Every structure is written in C-alpha cells, then in structure tokens.
Amino acid sequence: MPILQVDNLSKQFDGLVAVNDLSFSIESGEIRGLIGPNGCGKTTTMNMLAGLYRPTHGDVRYHGKSILKLPTHTRTAQGIMRTFQIPKLFSEMTVGENMMVPALATSTVKTPEFIEKLEHKSSEKLTFCKLDHVSHLLAKQLSGGQRMLLQIARGLMVEGLELFLMDEPFAGINQVTKETIMDAILEMNKDHGITFLIVSHEMPSVRRLCQTVSVMHEGSMISEGSIEEIANNPLVIEAYLGGQNAAS
Amino acid sequence: MDLTSFTQYVLSGLVIGVIYALMAVSITFVHGMMKIVNWSMGEFYMIGCFVQYLLVTRFVGPDLWVLGIPVAFCLVFLFGMGIQRYLLRPMFMGEAERLDEYATIITITLMVLFRNLAIIIGGPYQYSVPDYFPPTDLGPLPISGNRFMALVGTVLILGVFYFVMKKTWAGRALQGMSQNRIGIQTAGINVRRLDEIAFGIGVGLAAAAGALLAPVFLVWAESGSVPTMKGFEIIVIGGLGSIPGSIIAALLLGLIESLGSVYISSVYRDLFGFVFLILILVFRPNGLFGERERLA
C-alpha cells in the first residue's frame, strides 16, 4: 500500500484552475521529485497535501485512509511535515526555541525529565543539520540556507515523522548548504525510512536524490518516471520549452 | 509653577497612562494574534464594568471588590472563546473571502448588539460603584483610593500577562502564532485552539480593565467607548501588534493629556492625544515600535 495516494485532486481559485484532476502515489521509503514550470500547481498541491488548502475535488489518502478532513496540525501529528520555499519560522525566537516550542506546546507532560529529553533531541537534530553553533541566535539572524536547515531540523522534532513534503528546499541557497541538505535527506531516508516529496527546480539535486520524478504542467500530471525517462518525454520538453521551440 | 506641582502632574499622567495601557494591550494582543481589529473590545470592557458593579452592589459587597477582576476575566474569557469559535473561526477556514471585512462586520455587529442589550437590561442610566478604598498618597500626589487600586491592579495584571507570554510554553506558542501563523500549524500546533485562547485572553483583559475602572468612571451601556477610542489611539501610536509599544504609548498619552490640560487647557484634553497621533503618523507611519511588514 502506498504511503500517499492522491486521487483526482483539483483546486480552483475563482475562475483559475490551479490543479486539475491530479493523481499519483508515493511508496513508503521513496524520494520523489515533483517538477514543472512556474505556475503549474506544485505548491498548491503541496498546500493541499499539508491541509493548508481545501481541495475543490478529489481525495488524499495517507496509509490508505483519507486525510482530507484533517487539519494541518493533525496531519503533522500523524507524521506529515511540510517545509516552505520561504521558511516559516518564529523569527523573534531563538533557534533552540523554534525547535522546542511546538513539542512543548502540544505536550501535556512538562516534567523536567521530559524537557531534558526534548532538549537532547533538539541538540541532536541541530547537530545533524549543522546548526548547533547558532542555537542561541534569533531565527531572523540566520542566513537563508540556515533558515531552510532550521525548518528541516524542526520537522525532525515531529514524533513519528514519515512523510516529508519539501517545497523548493534548494532555492537561493549556496552550494555548501545545498550539499548539507541533500546529505541530510539521504541519511533520513536511509537510516529512518522517511519518505520525501520534493518540489524543486534544481535538476542536479533532483537527479541526485530522486528515483522517480513526477512532472506537472498547467495543473495536471504529464509524466512520471526516472529523470532520463522524463527528460526524453516530448510532453515534458514541450511544457518546459514551449511547442515551437521544442519542434525546432 | 513649582517642582512639586510639576511632579504631581507627571505622576497623574503616568497613572492614567498605566490605566489606559491595559485596554490598549488587550486590543493589540488580539490584533497581533489573529490579525484582526476587534471593534467590540469596548463592549467587553463594559461587560467587565457591569460584572464589577453587580458584584459590589448586589452580591459580595465592597470589601470583596477584588473578586470582580478574576470573575469578569473568566466569564468574558469563556464567552470570548465561544464567540471566536462560532463567529470568527469561519474566516480562517477558507469560508470567508475577505478576512478583514468579515472580522469588521462581525465585531461591529457585536458592538451594536452588546450596547443595545445593555440598554435593554440596564436602561439608559449611569451607575456608580461605591468607593472601596480610602484616598491615599502616591509620593507627592494625592490620589483617590479607587484610582490607586486600578493602578496597582493594572500593573499586576500586566505583570502576570508578561509572565504567561514570556515564561510559559503556551505563551510562547501564542507568540509563535503571532510571528508565523502557517509555521505554527505545520509545526503541529492546533491554531484553531490557540485562536480561541488568544481571543479569550484579549477580551478577558478588556473585561478585567472594565472591572478595575468601574469605580473610577461611571458604568453604563457606552462605558467602553472612551477606553476603546484611547486604546485604538495608543496602539497606532505604539505600533500595531507591539505590546511594549502599547505600554509606552499609553504612558506617553497619559503624560501628554495631563501636561497639556495644565499648561494649555483642560478643554482640549482629548485633542492632545489626536494631535500626537497625527504627528506620529506623519513622522513614523508604522508607530513608535511598529515594523514595516515584509511582503517577501
């Protein structure tokens, strides 16, 4: 059974159809790429998967059960985490607080032992994401790459994380941080079996990480396969280059 | 004019500033958390005034006046949570297209409803809560006992509020919501619940302000209109959403009104605040502590 099954998903904003009858599935343990030209509906799809947008039509199933009616925080509690191209951090809090606040605010147990355990986990995840040396800084003092890493580290604090939805994790980030993020993704996938759906325009990163890539165009899925397969698909070439350019 | 008189005027201004601060903090707190302006805040203040009036005159007597503050806060807190859940929540559920317009219509409707209900129940009369504390001195400033207790009560409530917001994890979650509403949801926190709590705390603070100030001013259906007007003035001067800004702006407004009344004319007392507001808007459009919103 796939970990995530998307069936005939559509999203309409007034007259604009952002996502149109989209269907795909992701197997547990997979690292899936989701690509497509700007405005093709990738981020809208991610928002529907995370519960931030309500679909106009269709269904999203997680481990075979529909999660359509679940709010975002319940989806997170069930192991689905989403990151954003512009990191959604608590800018006036320290890196450490960004890591701790969600877990402590949702927990009914706040014993010193529990807090200590959580601090240990937070420190471990920050070290994993190479942010341990900046844990005392405010989130707004971090560089763009560090903010992205903090989003990922905060995601790792979610108990029972199974599906990580990443929206443009490499956009506007230097090569060293990109490598750190890619290494982290591969390690989380290999060691903890976390499944990833990664939206990206960075084809070298997608090539390195993803076994299968899905391609969207004008709200619909037009191709799915290995990076080589989609690169040779005329529909994909036409979507990226336009009909006339593709022909010439 | 001697130094003692000047000190008295300054102290008097600061006292009224502290009293204004509680109302301003309640307005800016709701705005900071939910990004809405609650136009009915004055009516929650008015409910707090009536709760205090009824407790002192009918139920517990002036000796136990202090009970009015937690009772008003708790009643209005629960009432506010219900209002948020059933009337305001739909705007965050993708069921309202223009959030600001939706919130404006709902809260203005509540304002009209509560004012008219108060007139139906209490009539068009003005009630006064009997004094429950003898006059005292604050340094060189002779001050009425009720006003002194309102000052002490406001400082204590603001202190508790500061402690909850800064030192508890629930308070930090509320701060997180004000800093990034989407981030807090994807981090696994139930933002709908936080909205209810935040709105409840905001209107509860307004009710506590009403309970504290009931014996200082009169109690009637429109008791809340002046504190609300001052509150909005203060939050624009201090910067929308900034709690420290609201407190400092409240103190400044109190000082300006007090000194302006003495050195210019007490007839224009309310005008001084608006002139100050206009000057702030000309030179610092985002208020003293407001930050320009980042759009990208």
Boltz contact constraints between the chains, C-beta under 6 A:
constraints:
  - contact:
      token1: [A, 54]
      token2: [B, 94]
      max_distance: 6.0
  - contact:
      token1: [A, 72]
      token2: [B, 185]
      max_distance: 6.0
  - contact:
      token1: [A, 73]
      token2: [B, 185]
      max_distance: 6.0
  - contact:
      token1: [A, 73]
      token2: [B, 188]
      max_distance: 6.0
  - contact:
      token1: [A, 73]
      token2: [B, 189]
      max_distance: 6.0
  - contact:
      token1: [A, 73]
      token2: [B, 190]
      max_distance: 6.0
  - contact:
      token1: [A, 76]
      token2: [B, 188]
      max_distance: 6.0
  - contact:
      token1: [A, 77]
      token2: [B, 188]
      max_distance: 6.0
  - contact:
      token1: [A, 82]
      token2: [B, 186]
      max_distance: 6.0
  - contact:
      token1: [A, 88]
      token2: [B, 180]
      max_distance: 6.0
  - contact:
      token1: [A, 88]
      token2: [B, 182]
      max_distance: 6.0
  - contact:
      token1: [A, 88]
      token2: [B, 183]
      max_distance: 6.0
  - contact:
      token1: [A, 89]
      token2: [B, 183]
      max_distance: 6.0
  - contact:
      token1: [A, 90]
      token2: [B, 176]
      max_distance: 6.0
  - contact:
      token1: [A, 90]
      token2: [B, 179]
      max_distance: 6.0
  - contact:
      token1: [A, 90]
      token2: [B, 180]
      max_distance: 6.0
  - contact:
      token1: [A, 91]
      token2: [B, 179]
      max_distance: 6.0
  - contact:
      token1: [A, 92]
      token2: [B, 179]
      max_distance: 6.0
  - contact:
      token1: [A, 101]
      token2: [B, 172]
      max_distance: 6.0
  - contact:
      token1: [A, 101]
      token2: [B, 173]
      max_distance: 6.0
  - contact:
      token1: [A, 101]
      token2: [B, 176]
      max_distance: 6.0
  - contact:
      token1: [A, 102]
      token2: [B, 187]
      max_distance: 6.0
  - contact:
      token1: [A, 102]
      token2: [B, 188]
      max_distance: 6.0
  - contact:
      token1: [A, 102]
      token2: [B, 189]
      max_distance: 6.0
  - contact:
      token1: [A, 104]
      token2: [B, 169]
      max_distance: 6.0
  - contact:
      token1: [A, 105]
      token2: [B, 169]
      max_distance: 6.0
  - contact:
      token1: [A, 105]
      token2: [B, 173]
      max_distance: 6.0
  - contact:
      token1: [A, 105]
      token2: [B, 189]
      max_distance: 6.0
  - contact:
      token1: [A, 106]
      token2: [B, 188]
      max_distance: 6.0
  - contact:
      token1: [A, 106]
      token2: [B, 189]
      max_distance: 6.0
